[in-house]
């Protein structure tokens, strides 16, 4: 069945709503339902009810923003959510990762309850990687099939730094992820740390 952009958005919203429901359930099991404020919003257009000291984004979530303008919009929203001097820590895949791990590759994972096939491609022209995930989840005696399509974009170190600085951040570090070694051209994932300016400025349009 072919779907419209609205259909795709509705499907994503449904998945996110399910994740949030699961998170609330787990928090309730810990008798801490009020310890976290759960919000669902577009990373490019959000605000928080009150400013915070630290913002994080992990597992290459920001690579899902497919244009430089979208990345910069997300950074500006984060800047607006932080107190002056607040810290933003996040990781991103690099083009090296896509060329090595996503470029015409196929992965297969299997156990008694789940089987997953991941087929990936990378287009150097658009710098976009596409991963098609097909899975089979055990449901009693049968297996239920699902499929997801993930698209990410590679950004250069210079582009990430430019988007951060244009959003009012000072870049404090870029690490080869899972180490404290400085990121370089061979890094496949970079952990960035940036600090909000001590005096906030208004976000640009």
Secondary structure, DSSP 4 states (H G I P E B T S, - for coil): ----HHHHHHHHHHHHHHHHHHHHHHHHHTT-TTSS-----BTTB---SS-EEEEEE-TTGGGG--SHHHHHHHHHHHHHHEEEEEEEEEEEE-HHHHHHHSSSEEEEEE-SSEEEEEEEEEETTTTEEEEEEEEEEEETTEEEEEEEEEEEE---HHHHHHHHHHTTEEEEEEEETTSSSBP-TT-SEEEEEEEE-SS--PPP-
